[in-house]
Amino acid sequence: MEDRKKILPLLPLRDIVVFPHMVVPLFVGRDKSIAALEAALSQDRLIFLAAQQDASTNEPSEEDIHRFGTVSHIIQLLKLPDGTVKVLVEGRARARVVHYLPNDRYFQVSTEEVVPERVTGAHAEALVRNVLASFENFAKLSKKIPAEVLSQASSVHDPARVADTVAAHLPIKVSEKQAVLEIESDKERLEKLLGLMEAEIEILEIERRIRGRVKKQMEKTQREFYLNEQMRAIQKELGQGEEGRTELDELEEKIKKRGMGKEANQKAQKEIKKLRMMSPMSAEATVSRNYIDWLVSIPWQERTEDKLDIATAEKVLDEDHYGLEKVKERILEYLAVRKLVSKLKGPILCFVGPPGVGKTSLARSIARAMGRKFVRMSLGGVRDEAEIRGHRRTYIGALPGKIIQQMKRAGTANPVFLLDEVDKMSMDFRGDPSAALLEVLDPEQNNAFNDHYLDVDYDLSDVMFITTANMLHGIPPPLQDRMEIIRLPGYTEVEKLHIACNYLIKKKLDEHGLSGEKVTFSDSAILHVIRYYTREAGVRNLEREIASICRKIAREVVKDPALVRIRVTPPSLKGYLGPTRYRYGEAEEKGQIGLATGLAWTEFGGELLLIEVALMPGKGNLKVTGKLGEVMQESAHAALSYIRTRAELMGLERDFYQKIDIHIHVPEGAIPKDGPSAGITMATALASALLKVPVRNDLAMTGEITLRGRVLPIGGVKEKLLAAHRGGIKTVILPAENEKDMAEIPSKIRKSLKIVFVRHMDEVIEEAIDMSGAVRPVEPIVPPDTEPSAVPPSSSGEEVIRH
C-alpha cells in the first residue's frame, strides 16, 4: 500500500491527457511548471501530470486541476533559448491526488496509484478483440493513425494496456479522454472506448458516403454546384431532405402567431407561397426570406404595461432630474389620463433648449418612470428620406428605415422613441427627411405608417415620440405644428448648485474611484466654478470641470495614499483648474458714454450683448459692424430715425446727423447676430453718445423699436433674464407686452432683478440715462393710453415697475 503512495511535483497540462505507456514531448513555459520539472530531475525523475479543467487559465489553482492524472518518467529535458523547456515524458501509471502539500515554488502533491478492477476470462478477451477491431476499422477510415501505432496496439493483450494505448491515439475531446482516464474498472473503460469509437466510425462512414455520392453526381462543368450538392447529400443522409420545407412551415406558423394586421398577413402568406416554388439558392429567394424575417421580427402585438402609479413616476423623474417642472407635469398628466382611459394615443413632445440642460437624458428617464422600453435615433446630419422610410425591395441590399429598425430593437409596440437633434436635419437631391417625419409625428396618420421596404401599414400610435432641438427655426413649420413644444430654459445658479451637489459630484466621484467621505466640495467652491469657470445655460461644462478636479485629486491620492480627507474650496480651485476664465458681474464696471447692455438669446441660452456707438466728424453716414444680420441692421436704421425725430426734445440740432458719421458696433464680431430685439438697446446707445451722457452700468434691456418709438414684444424672456442674473445686472427693461411671460421666471430671479415694463422708447431713455447731465431734459411724449402707473412690489417680493 505504501509503495502506491508517492509525493511528487505536479505539472498542469493544457489540452492534453497523458496515459500510461504514452511517450509525448511537452513544451513548458510557466515558472511553476519549470520549477516542478527541476524538482523531479533532482529526485527520481518522476512527475505527476494532470490536465487543467480550463486550458485558458494561465495561473491555475488547485481547484482548476483534475484530481486524476498519470505518474510519468522524464526521459529527456532540453532548455530552449527563449526560456521555455522541451521535455520528453513517458507515462507510467494512473494515479489520483490525495492532497496538496504546501509549496510556494511549484505544485507538490501526495498521490496514490489507481489499482484497476481487473477483468479476466472470455469477457475480457471479447472486449479486447472488439476494441482492437474497432480501432483498426477507425484507423482505415480516418487515415490519420500511423501504421506502427496500429501494430503496437494489436500486439497488446492486457485490457488496461489496450485501453491506455487506444485512448491515447483517439481524436476525441480532452474531457472525454479525462473521463476514460478516471474510470477505475478495465471493463468500463473498454466499453466507454468502444462506444466512442463506434460513434466516430459512424461519422467517418457517413462522410465517406457523402463524398462518394457527391463525386458520382458531379461533372466537370458542374463544379460550381459542389457545395449545394454536398448539402443535399448531407440532408439526405441525415433523413432531413425536407428541412427547407420544414423551415418554411415554421415561418408560416410564426406568421400566424405574430398577430399582424390583415394586409401584412396576406403579404407574408403570398411571399411564403413564392418561396415554396423557388430554388433555395436563388437570389430572389434570399430577398423574399429577408422580407418575411423582417415582418415576423418587428413587434405587432407585444406591449409593455405602463406603470400608472403617479407617485412612483414622479419620484423616478425627480431622482434623475432637478427642476424641469413643466415637462414632469406633462408626463404625469399623460399617466393620469392613461389611468382613466384604456386607449390613448401617445403624445408627441418636442423639447427645445440649449445644450446641456438634460433633454436627451430626460427622455430616458421618462421611459424608466413609465416602465417602457427606450430607443434613440439621432437625426443630426440625416439628409436622405430613405433613412426614415427605408428603400424599396427592388434595390440590392434594401432595408427598412430607421423607424422600423428601432421598433424591432425595442421589441415592443409602445416604447419611448427619442428623435434626437430634429433641428439638425438637412435635405439634398435624395429627398427631405423632415417631410418623411410628418407622417411619423402626426397622431392622426401614424397608426398607418407605411415603410417603403415593408410596404404594409404599421401602427405607431402607441409610441411616445419625443424630439429634441436647440433652436425652433431649424424645424420646418409643418413639423412644428405636429408636436407639442416644451421649452427647457437654462438653469439658475441655485439650480446648478443643487444639480452639482446632488447628482454630478456623486457621479464623478464614483467614476474616478473616489469616495464621498474622502473628497468633499464646499458649496462656495461649486458656485465659484459656476461663476468663474463656466458660462452656459446647461451643466455640461460644469460636469467637465468637476471631472477635471476629480482627476487631479485621484492623482494626488495615488501619489500620497496617506491623504485622509480632501476638501475642495474656492482658494484651492486655482490649483485644480488654473486661472479663472470668465469675469462674474461684468456689468459692475463704470457706466460709459455710447455703451449700452442688451440681452440676446442664442441656441446656447441667454447672453449679455454690448452695443457700442462712436461719433466722428463726417457727412451723415451710418456704419454697422459686428457680423449683423439684415434684421439687426434695419433695427439700427430704425433706432437712428427715432433719434432724429426726437432731436429737438433731446436738445440736439435738427441737422446734427449731417455733420457726423455714426459707427454702431456689436463686439465678438466673429459670431453672427440677428433679430429685432436689440432695437431699443441701439437707440439708447445712440442717445447716450449724442447727449454725451453714460448709460447706467447695472441696467440691461431688450425690445424691438418702431419708427414711432413703440417698444414691441420679444421672445426668450426667461433665458435673457437668466443671463442678466448671471451677469450681475440689477435692472432689466422689458416690453410691457412681455409681462405675461413673468409667470415662468423662477422667483429667485424675479426677486434679484428690478424689472421695468415699457411701451415707448421715451420711457427707456428716461430709465436708462441720467438726463440731468444732458443739454436739456427730454420731454417725453407718452401716448394717452399708456399713462405711467406705479405698482407696488408683488407678493413674491420682486420689484416690478409698469409704465
C-alpha positions in Angstrom: 0.0 0.0 0.0 2.8 2.4 0.9 4.5 1.7 -2.5 1.5 3.1 -4.2 1.7 6.4 -2.4 4.2 9.0 -3.6 4.9 12.6 -3.0 5.6 14.1 -6.4 5.8 17.5 -8.1 2.7 18.2 -10.3 2.8 19.6 -13.8 -0.6 21.0 -15.0 -1.2 20.3 -18.7 -3.3 22.2 -21.3 -5.4 20.5 -24.0 -3.7 17.1 -23.5 -4.2 14.0 -21.3 -1.2 11.7 -20.9 -1.9 7.9 -20.5 0.4 5.2 -19.1 2.9 3.8 -21.7 2.5 7.0 -23.8 5.7 8.9 -24.8 5.0 12.5 -25.5 7.0 15.7 -25.9 5.8 18.7 -23.9 6.8 22.4 -24.2 6.8 24.1 -20.8 6.9 27.9 -20.2 5.3 28.7 -16.9 7.7 29.3 -14.0 5.9 27.0 -11.6 5.9 24.2 -14.2 9.6 24.6 -14.9 10.3 24.5 -11.1 8.3 21.3 -10.9 10.4 19.7 -13.6 13.7 20.8 -12.0 12.5 19.3 -8.7 11.6 16.0 -10.4 15.1 15.8 -12.0 16.8 16.4 -8.7 15.0 13.4 -7.2 13.9 10.2 -9.1 12.8 11.9 -12.4 9.2 11.1 -11.6 6.5 13.8 -12.1 2.7 13.8 -11.8 0.9 15.0 -15.0 -2.7 16.2 -14.7 -4.9 18.2 -17.1 -6.3 21.6 -16.4 -10.1 21.9 -16.4 -9.9 25.1 -18.4 -6.9 25.4 -20.8 -7.2 29.2 -21.0 -6.3 29.6 -17.3 -2.7 30.9 -17.1 -2.3 30.6 -13.3 -4.3 27.5 -12.3 -5.2 26.9 -8.7 -5.7 23.5 -7.0 -9.4 23.6 -7.9 -8.6 24.2 -11.6 -6.6 20.9 -12.0 -8.2 17.5 -12.4 -7.6 15.1 -9.4 -6.7 12.2 -11.7 -3.5 12.1 -13.8 -0.5 10.0 -14.7 2.7 9.4 -12.9 5.3 9.9 -15.6 9.1 9.5 -16.0 11.2 12.3 -17.5 13.2 10.8 -20.3 14.9 13.9 -21.6 14.8 17.7 -20.9 16.1 20.5 -23.1 16.2 24.2 -22.3 15.4 26.4 -25.3 16.9 29.9 -26.0 13.5 31.7 -25.3 13.4 30.4 -21.7 11.0 27.6 -22.3 11.7 23.9 -21.7 11.1 20.9 -24.0 10.7 17.7 -22.1 10.1 14.2 -23.2 8.0 12.1 -20.8 6.7 8.6 -20.6 3.5 7.7 -18.7 4.0 5.0 -16.0 0.8 4.6 -14.1 -2.6 6.2 -13.4 -2.9 7.9 -10.0 -5.1 10.3 -8.1 -4.2 13.3 -5.9 -4.7 12.6 -2.2 -3.9 16.1 -1.1 -1.8 19.1 -2.0 1.4 19.9 0.1 2.4 23.4 0.9 5.0 24.6 -1.6 5.4 28.2 -3.0 7.6 27.3 -5.9 5.5 24.6 -7.6 2.6 22.3 -7.0 3.6 19.3 -4.8 1.1 16.6 -4.2 0.6 13.3 -2.4 -0.5 10.8 -5.0 -2.0 7.3 -4.8 -1.7 4.9 -7.7 -5.0 3.7 -9.1 -5.5 -0.1 -8.8 -7.8 -1.1 -11.7 -10.6 -3.6 -11.2 -9.3 -6.3 -13.4 -11.4 -8.1 -16.0 -10.4 -11.7 -16.9 -11.7 -14.7 -18.8 -13.7 -14.8 -22.0 -15.4 -11.5 -21.4 -12.1 -9.7 -21.2 -10.9 -11.4 -24.4 -14.1 -10.4 -26.2 -13.8 -6.8 -25.1 -10.2 -6.5 -26.1 -10.9 -8.1 -29.5 -13.8 -5.7 -30.2 -11.9 -2.7 -29.1 -8.9 -3.6 -31.3 -11.1 -4.4 -34.3 -12.9 -1.1 -33.9 -9.6 0.7 -33.6 -8.3 -1.0 -36.8 -11.5 0.0 -38.6 -11.3 3.5 -37.3 -7.6 3.8 -38.5 -8.5 2.6 -42.0 -11.3 5.2 -42.3 -9.5 8.2 -40.8 -6.1 7.5 -42.3 -4.6 9.6 -39.5 -3.4 6.8 -37.3 0.2 5.7 -38.1 0.7 2.0 -39.0 3.2 1.4 -36.2 0.6 2.6 -33.6 -1.9 0.1 -35.1 0.7 -2.7 -35.0 1.7 -1.8 -31.4 -1.9 -1.9 -30.3 -2.6 -5.2 -32.0 0.3 -6.9 -30.1 -1.1 -5.9 -26.7 -3.5 -8.2 -24.9 -3.6 -6.7 -21.4 -7.0 -4.9 -21.1 -5.6 -2.0 -19.1 -2.7 -1.5 -21.6 -5.1 -1.8 -24.6 -7.4 0.9 -23.1 -4.5 3.3 -22.5 -3.0 2.8 -26.0 -6.3 3.3 -27.8 -7.4 6.2 -25.7 -4.1 8.0 -26.2 -4.5 7.9 -30.1 -8.2 8.6 -30.5 -9.0 12.1 -31.8 -11.7 12.8 -29.2 -12.2 15.7 -26.8 -9.9 16.3 -23.8 -12.9 16.0 -21.4 -13.7 12.5 -22.9 -10.1 11.4 -22.6 -10.0 12.6 -19.0 -13.2 10.6 -18.3 -11.6 7.4 -19.7 -8.5 8.1 -17.5 -10.6 8.4 -14.4 -12.6 5.2 -14.8 -11.1 2.6 -12.5 -12.7 -0.6 -13.9 -11.0 -2.0 -17.0 -14.3 -3.4 -18.2 -16.0 0.0 -18.0 -13.0 1.8 -19.7 -13.1 -0.6 -22.6 -16.8 -0.3 -23.0 -16.6 3.5 -22.9 -13.8 3.4 -25.6 -15.9 1.1 -27.7 -18.8 3.5 -27.6 -16.7 6.5 -28.5 -15.0 4.6 -31.4 -18.3 3.4 -32.8 -19.7 7.0 -32.8 -16.5 8.2 -34.6 -16.6 5.4 -37.1 -20.3 6.1 -37.9 -19.4 9.8 -38.6 -16.5 8.8 -40.8 -18.6 6.3 -42.8 -21.3 9.0 -43.4 -18.6 11.4 -44.6 -17.2 8.8 -46.9 -20.7 8.0 -48.3 -21.4 11.7 -48.8 -18.1 12.2 -50.7 -18.8 9.2 -52.8 -22.4 10.3 -53.7 -21.3 13.9 -54.5 -18.4 12.6 -56.6 -20.7 10.5 -58.7 -23.2 13.3 -59.2 -20.7 15.9 -60.3 -19.4 16.5 -63.8 -16.6 18.7 -64.8 -19.0 21.5 -65.9 -20.8 21.4 -62.6 -18.0 22.2 -60.2 -19.7 25.5 -59.2 -22.6 23.4 -57.7 -20.3 21.4 -55.5 -21.3 22.9 -52.1 -25.0 22.8 -52.9 -24.9 19.1 -53.9 -22.9 18.3 -50.8 -25.5 20.0 -48.6 -28.3 17.9 -50.3 -26.3 14.7 -49.8 -25.8 15.6 -46.1 -29.5 16.3 -45.7 -30.4 13.0 -47.4 -28.0 11.0 -45.3 -29.5 12.5 -42.1 -33.0 11.9 -43.2 -33.6 15.7 -43.3 -34.2 16.2 -47.0 -37.3 18.2 -46.3 -35.6 20.5 -43.8 -36.1 23.5 -46.2 -39.8 22.8 -46.4 -39.9 22.3 -42.6 -38.3 25.7 -42.1 -41.0 27.3 -44.3 -43.7 25.6 -42.3 -42.1 27.1 -39.1 -42.1 30.5 -40.7 -45.7 30.1 -41.7 -46.6 29.2 -38.1 -44.7 32.3 -36.8 -46.7 34.5 -39.2 -50.0 33.1 -37.8 -48.8 33.7 -34.2 -47.5 37.3 -34.7 -50.9 38.9 -34.8 -50.2 41.0 -37.8 -52.8 43.1 -39.5 -54.9 41.7 -42.3 -52.8 43.3 -45.0 -49.4 42.3 -43.5 -50.6 38.7 -43.0 -51.8 38.4 -46.6 -48.5 39.8 -47.9 -46.5 37.4 -45.8 -48.5 34.4 -46.9 -48.1 35.4 -50.5 -44.3 35.6 -50.0 -44.3 32.1 -48.4 -46.1 30.7 -51.4 -43.5 32.2 -53.7 -40.7 30.8 -51.6 -42.1 27.3 -51.8 -41.8 27.4 -55.6 -38.3 28.9 -55.7 -34.9 27.2 -55.5 -33.5 27.9 -52.0 -30.2 29.2 -53.5 -31.7 31.7 -55.9 -31.2 35.4 -55.3 -34.9 36.1 -55.3 -35.4 33.6 -52.6 -33.0 35.4 -50.3 -34.9 38.7 -50.9 -38.2 37.1 -50.0 -36.8 35.3 -47.0 -35.3 38.5 -45.6 -38.6 40.3 -46.2 -40.5 37.7 -44.2 -37.9 37.7 -41.5 -38.4 41.5 -41.1 -42.2 41.1 -41.0 -42.1 38.5 -38.2 -39.3 40.2 -36.2 -41.0 43.6 -35.6 -43.4 43.9 -32.7 -47.1 43.8 -33.7 -48.9 43.0 -30.5 -46.1 43.0 -27.9 -46.6 45.8 -25.4 -45.1 46.7 -22.0 -47.6 47.6 -19.4 -47.4 51.2 -18.3 -46.7 52.0 -14.7 -49.6 54.1 -13.8 -48.6 54.9 -10.3 -48.2 58.7 -10.5 -46.4 59.0 -7.1 -43.8 56.4 -8.2 -43.4 58.0 -11.6 -42.9 61.4 -10.0 -40.3 60.0 -7.7 -38.3 58.5 -10.6 -38.4 61.7 -12.5 -37.2 63.7 -9.5 -34.4 61.2 -8.8 -33.0 61.7 -12.3 -33.5 65.4 -12.9 -33.8 68.5 -10.8 -36.4 71.2 -11.8 -37.9 70.9 -15.3 -41.4 71.0 -13.7 -43.3 71.7 -16.9 -42.1 68.5 -18.6 -42.6 66.4 -15.5 -46.1 67.8 -15.1 -46.9 66.9 -18.8 -45.8 63.3 -18.3 -47.8 62.9 -15.1 -50.9 64.3 -16.8 -50.5 61.7 -19.6 -50.2 58.9 -17.0 -53.3 60.2 -15.2 -55.4 60.3 -18.4 -54.0 56.9 -19.3 -55.2 55.5 -16.0 -58.8 56.8 -16.7 -58.8 55.8 -20.5 -57.7 52.4 -21.6 -56.7 53.5 -25.2 -54.8 56.8 -25.6 -52.6 58.0 -28.5 -49.0 58.5 -27.5 -48.1 62.2 -27.1 -45.5 63.8 -29.4 -43.4 66.1 -27.4 -40.6 68.4 -28.6 -38.0 69.5 -26.0 -36.4 72.8 -27.1 -33.5 74.2 -25.2 -29.8 75.0 -25.1 -27.2 72.1 -24.9 -26.6 70.5 -21.5 -30.0 71.1 -19.9 -30.8 67.4 -20.0 -33.1 66.9 -23.0 -31.8 63.5 -24.1 -31.4 62.1 -20.6 -34.9 63.3 -19.6 -36.4 61.1 -22.4 -34.6 58.1 -21.0 -35.8 59.0 -17.5 -39.4 59.2 -18.8 -39.1 55.7 -20.2 -37.9 54.4 -16.8 -40.7 56.2 -15.0 -43.4 54.7 -17.3 -41.9 51.3 -17.4 -41.4 51.4 -21.2 -38.5 50.3 -23.4 -36.4 53.2 -24.7 -34.9 53.7 -28.2 -33.0 56.6 -29.6 -32.4 57.7 -33.2 -30.1 60.6 -33.9 -31.3 62.8 -36.8 -28.2 65.0 -36.9 -26.9 65.2 -40.4 -29.6 62.9 -41.9 -30.3 64.1 -45.4 -31.9 61.0 -47.1 -35.6 60.3 -46.9 -34.8 56.6 -47.1 -33.2 56.8 -43.6 -36.8 57.3 -42.3 -38.9 55.3 -44.7 -36.4 52.7 -46.0 -35.7 51.6 -49.6 -38.0 49.7 -51.9 -37.2 46.0 -52.2 -36.2 46.4 -55.8 -32.8 47.8 -54.7 -30.0 45.4 -53.8 -29.3 45.4 -50.1 -32.5 47.2 -49.3 -33.5 47.6 -45.7 -36.4 49.2 -43.7 -35.9 52.7 -42.5 -34.5 53.6 -39.0 -38.0 53.9 -37.5 -38.8 50.2 -38.2 -35.3 49.1 -37.3 -35.5 50.8 -33.9 -39.0 49.3 -33.3 -37.5 45.9 -33.9 -34.7 46.7 -31.5 -37.3 47.9 -28.9 -39.2 44.6 -29.2 -42.5 46.3 -28.1 -45.1 48.4 -30.0 -45.2 51.1 -27.3 -41.7 52.3 -26.5 -40.5 55.8 -25.7 -38.9 56.8 -29.0 -36.4 59.6 -28.9 -35.7 61.5 -32.2 -32.6 63.5 -31.2 -31.4 66.7 -32.8 -34.5 67.1 -35.0 -33.4 70.6 -36.0 -30.1 69.3 -37.5 -31.6 67.5 -40.5 -30.8 68.8 -44.0 -32.0 68.0 -47.4 -30.5 67.3 -50.8 -31.3 65.6 -54.1 -32.2 62.4 -52.2 -35.2 63.9 -50.6 -36.2 65.8 -47.4 -36.3 63.6 -44.3 -38.2 66.2 -42.3 -41.1 65.8 -44.8 -41.0 62.0 -44.2 -41.3 62.7 -40.5 -44.6 64.4 -41.0 -46.4 61.1 -41.2 -44.4 59.6 -38.3 -45.2 62.5 -36.0 -48.8 63.0 -36.9 -51.1 61.4 -34.3 -53.9 61.2 -37.0 -51.7 59.4 -39.5 -49.1 57.4 -37.7 -51.5 54.5 -36.9 -50.9 53.5 -40.6 -47.2 54.3 -41.2 -46.0 52.9 -44.5 -42.4 51.9 -44.8 -41.1 51.6 -48.4 -39.5 48.3 -47.7 -42.3 46.6 -45.8 -45.0 48.2 -47.9 -47.7 47.5 -45.3 -49.3 49.7 -42.7 -47.6 49.7 -39.3 -49.2 51.2 -36.2 -47.1 53.8 -34.4 -49.9 55.4 -32.5 -48.9 53.7 -29.2 -45.4 55.0 -29.4 -44.5 58.0 -27.2 -42.4 60.1 -29.6 -40.0 62.7 -28.0 -37.9 65.0 -30.2 -35.2 67.3 -29.1 -33.8 70.5 -30.6 -31.6 73.5 -29.8 -33.5 76.0 -31.9 -37.0 76.0 -33.3 -36.2 77.9 -36.5 -34.3 74.8 -37.8 -37.6 72.8 -37.7 -40.0 73.3 -40.7 -43.3 74.9 -39.6 -45.5 71.9 -40.7 -43.4 69.6 -38.5 -43.6 72.1 -35.6 -47.3 72.0 -35.9 -47.5 68.3 -35.2 -45.5 68.5 -32.0 -46.2 69.8 -28.5 -43.3 72.3 -27.9 -41.9 72.3 -24.4 -39.1 74.7 -23.8 -36.3 73.8 -21.4 -34.5 77.1 -20.5 -31.1 77.3 -18.8 -30.6 76.6 -15.1 -30.2 79.3 -12.5 -27.1 79.4 -10.3 -29.1 77.8 -7.4 -30.4 75.1 -9.7 -26.9 74.4 -11.0 -25.6 74.2 -7.4 -28.3 71.8 -6.4 -27.7 69.6 -9.5 -23.9 69.6 -8.8 -24.3 68.7 -5.2 -27.0 66.0 -5.6 -26.1 64.5 -8.9 -22.8 65.5 -10.7 -20.3 65.3 -7.8 -21.5 61.8 -6.6 -21.5 60.6 -10.2 -17.9 61.9 -10.9 -16.5 60.6 -7.6 -17.8 57.1 -8.4 -16.4 57.3 -12.0 -12.9 58.3 -10.7 -12.8 55.7 -7.8 -13.1 58.3 -5.1 -15.4 58.2 -2.1 -17.7 60.9 -0.9 -16.2 60.5 2.6 -12.7 61.2 1.4 -13.4 64.1 -1.0 -15.9 66.9 -0.3 -16.8 70.0 -2.2 -17.9 73.2 -0.4 -21.0 75.0 -1.8 -18.9 78.1 -2.3 -16.4 76.1 -4.4 -19.1 74.9 -6.7 -20.5 78.4 -7.0 -17.0 79.6 -7.8 -16.7 77.1 -10.6 -20.2 78.0 -11.9 -19.4 81.8 -12.0 -15.7 81.9 -13.0 -15.0 78.7 -15.0 -18.3 78.1 -16.9 -20.7 80.3 -18.8 -23.5 78.1 -20.1 -27.2 77.5 -19.9 -26.8 73.8 -19.0 -24.5 71.9 -16.8 -22.3 70.1 -19.3 -19.2 72.2 -18.9 -19.8 72.2 -15.1 -19.7 68.4 -15.2 -16.4 68.6 -17.2 -14.8 70.9 -14.7 -15.9 68.7 -11.7 -14.4 65.7 -13.6 -11.2 67.6 -14.1 -11.0 68.3 -10.4 -11.6 64.6 -9.6 -8.8 63.5 -12.0 -6.3 65.8 -10.2 -7.5 64.6 -6.8 -7.2 61.0 -8.0 -3.6 61.7 -9.0 -2.9 63.2 -5.5 -4.4 60.2 -3.8 -2.3 57.7 -5.8 0.9 59.7 -5.1 0.1 60.0 -1.4 -2.2 57.2 -0.1 -1.9 58.7 3.4 -4.3 61.5 2.4 -7.3 61.0 4.6 -9.6 63.9 3.6 -9.6 66.4 0.8 -11.9 69.4 0.8 -12.3 71.5 -2.4 -12.7 75.2 -1.5 -12.5 78.4 -3.6 -8.8 79.0 -2.9 -7.9 75.5 -4.0 -9.7 75.8 -7.3 -6.8 77.7 -9.0 -4.5 74.7 -8.4 -7.0 72.3 -9.9 -8.5 74.4 -12.8 -5.9 77.1 -13.4 -6.8 80.8 -13.6 -10.4 81.9 -13.9 -11.8 82.0 -17.4 -14.7 84.5 -17.0 -15.5 87.6 -15.0 -18.5 87.4 -12.9 -20.6 90.6 -12.6 -19.2 92.2 -15.7 -22.0 94.8 -15.5 -20.5 96.3 -12.3 -18.0 98.4 -14.3 -18.5 102.2 -14.5 -21.1 103.4 -17.0 -19.7 104.7 -20.3 -20.9 107.0 -22.9 -22.2 105.3 -26.1 -22.2 101.9 -24.4 -25.5 100.1 -23.7 -26.1 96.5 -22.5 -28.6 94.4 -24.4 -29.9 90.9 -23.9 -29.7 88.3 -26.6 -31.0 84.7 -27.0 -28.9 82.0 -28.7 -29.2 78.3 -29.0 -26.8 78.1 -26.0 -29.1 80.2 -23.8 -29.2 83.9 -23.0 -26.2 86.2 -23.3 -25.4 89.8 -22.5 -24.9 91.8 -25.7 -22.8 95.1 -25.5 -23.6 97.7 -28.1 -21.0 100.5 -28.8 -21.6 103.8 -30.6 -18.8 106.0 -31.8 -19.3 109.5 -33.3 -16.9 111.1 -35.8 -16.9 114.2 -38.0 -18.4 113.3 -41.3 -21.3 113.6 -43.7 -24.1 111.7 -42.0 -23.1 108.1 -42.8 -24.2 105.2 -40.6 -21.9 102.2 -40.4 -23.0 99.0 -38.7 -20.4 96.2 -37.9 -20.2 93.0 -35.8 -21.4 90.4 -38.4 -25.0 91.6 -38.0 -27.9 90.1 -40.0 -30.3 92.0 -42.1 -33.0 92.4 -39.5 -30.5 93.8 -36.9 -29.1 96.3 -39.4 -32.6 97.5 -40.1 -33.1 97.9 -36.4 -30.1 100.2 -36.3 -31.6 102.4 -39.0 -34.9 102.4 -37.2 -33.2 103.5 -34.0 -31.4 106.4 -35.7 -34.6 107.5 -37.4 -36.3 107.6 -34.0 -33.5 109.7 -32.5 -33.7 112.1 -35.4 -37.5 112.6 -34.8 -36.7 113.4 -31.1 -33.7 115.6 -31.8 -35.2 118.9 -30.6 -36.7 117.4 -27.4 -33.2 115.9 -26.7 -31.6 119.3 -27.1 -29.9 118.3 -30.4 -29.7 120.4 -33.6 -32.1 119.3 -36.3 -29.3 118.6 -38.8 -27.0 117.0 -36.2 -26.7 113.8 -38.3 -25.4 115.7 -41.3 -22.2 116.8 -39.6 -21.1 113.4 -38.1 -20.6 109.8 -39.1 -22.1 107.2 -36.7 -20.5 103.8 -36.2 -22.5 101.1 -34.3 -20.5 98.1 -33.4 -21.5 94.8 -31.5 -18.4 93.1 -30.1 -17.5 89.5 -30.7 -17.5 90.2 -34.4 -16.8 86.7 -35.5 -20.2 85.5 -34.1 -23.2 86.0 -36.4 -26.1 88.0 -34.8 -29.5 88.8 -36.0 -33.0 89.7 -34.7 -35.0 92.8 -33.9 -34.7 92.6 -30.0 -31.6 94.9 -29.9 -33.6 97.9 -31.3 -34.1 99.8 -28.0 -30.5 99.0 -27.0 -29.1 100.6 -30.1 -31.4 103.6 -29.7 -30.3 104.0 -26.1 -26.6 103.8 -27.0 -27.1 106.4 -29.8 -28.9 108.8 -27.4 -26.0 108.3 -24.9 -23.4 109.1 -27.5 -25.2 112.1 -28.9 -26.1 113.6 -25.4 -22.6 112.6 -24.1 -24.3 111.1 -21.0 -23.4 107.5 -19.8 -25.9 104.7 -19.7 -26.5 103.1 -16.3 -23.9 100.3 -16.0 -26.2 98.0 -13.9 -29.0 98.0 -16.5 -29.8 95.8 -19.5 -32.6 95.9 -21.9 -34.3 94.1 -24.8 -37.1 95.0 -27.2 -37.9 95.8 -30.8 -38.3 99.5 -31.7 -40.6 101.1 -34.3 -40.1 104.4 -36.1 -42.7 105.9 -33.8 -40.8 104.8 -30.8 -43.1 102.0 -29.7 -41.5 99.0 -27.9 -42.7 95.7 -29.3 -42.5 92.3 -27.5 -39.7 89.8 -28.0 -39.0 86.1 -27.3 -36.7 84.2 -25.0 -37.6 86.3 -21.9 -36.6 83.6 -19.4 -33.2 82.9 -21.0 -32.5 86.6 -21.2 -33.3 87.2 -17.6 -31.2 84.3 -16.5 -28.3 85.8 -18.5 -28.9 89.2 -16.8 -28.9 87.5 -13.4 -25.6 85.7 -14.2 -24.0 88.9 -15.4 -24.7 90.9 -12.2 -27.4 93.1 -13.8 -29.7 94.9 -11.3 -32.4 96.4 -13.6 -33.9 95.0 -16.8 -36.1 96.9 -19.2 -38.7 94.7 -21.0 -41.6 95.4 -23.4 -44.9 95.7 -21.5 -46.4 93.0 -23.6 -43.9 90.5 -22.2 -45.3 90.9 -18.7 -47.3 87.7 -19.3 -44.0 85.7 -19.5 -43.1 86.5 -15.9 -45.1 83.5 -14.6 -42.3 81.2 -16.0 -39.4 83.1 -14.3 -38.1 81.5 -11.1 -38.9 83.5 -8.0 -35.3 83.9 -7.0 -34.5 85.6 -10.4 -37.5 87.9 -10.0 -36.5 88.9 -6.5 -32.9 89.7 -7.5 -33.9 91.9 -10.5 -35.8 95.2 -10.8 -37.9 94.6 -13.9 -39.3 97.7 -15.7 -42.0 97.3 -18.3 -42.2 99.9 -21.0 -44.4 100.7 -24.0 -42.4 103.6 -25.6 -38.8 104.4 -26.2 -39.0 107.7 -24.3 -39.6 105.6 -21.2 -36.5 103.5 -21.9 -34.3 106.7 -22.2 -35.8 108.1 -19.0 -34.9 104.9 -17.1 -31.5 104.2 -18.7 -29.9 107.6 -18.9 -29.5 110.2 -16.2 -30.9 113.2 -18.1 -29.6 115.7 -15.5 -26.3 115.7 -17.4 -27.9 116.3 -20.8 -28.1 119.7 -22.6 -31.8 120.0 -21.5 -34.1 117.3 -20.2 -36.2 115.2 -22.5 -39.9 116.0 -22.5 -41.3 112.5 -23.2 -44.5 112.2 -25.1 -46.3 109.2 -23.7 -49.3 108.0 -25.7 -52.6 108.7 -24.0 -53.4 105.0 -23.5 -50.1 104.4 -21.7 -50.2 106.7 -18.7 -47.4 105.7 -16.3 -48.6 103.8 -13.2 -46.6 102.9 -10.2 -47.2 99.4 -9.0 -46.0 98.3 -5.5 -43.7 95.3 -5.2 -45.5 92.0 -5.9 -46.4 89.5 -3.3 -43.4 87.3 -4.3 -41.0 90.1 -3.3 -39.7 91.1 -6.7 -39.7 94.7 -7.7 -41.8 95.4 -10.9 -42.4 98.8 -12.4 -45.1 99.2 -15.1 -45.1 102.4 -17.2 
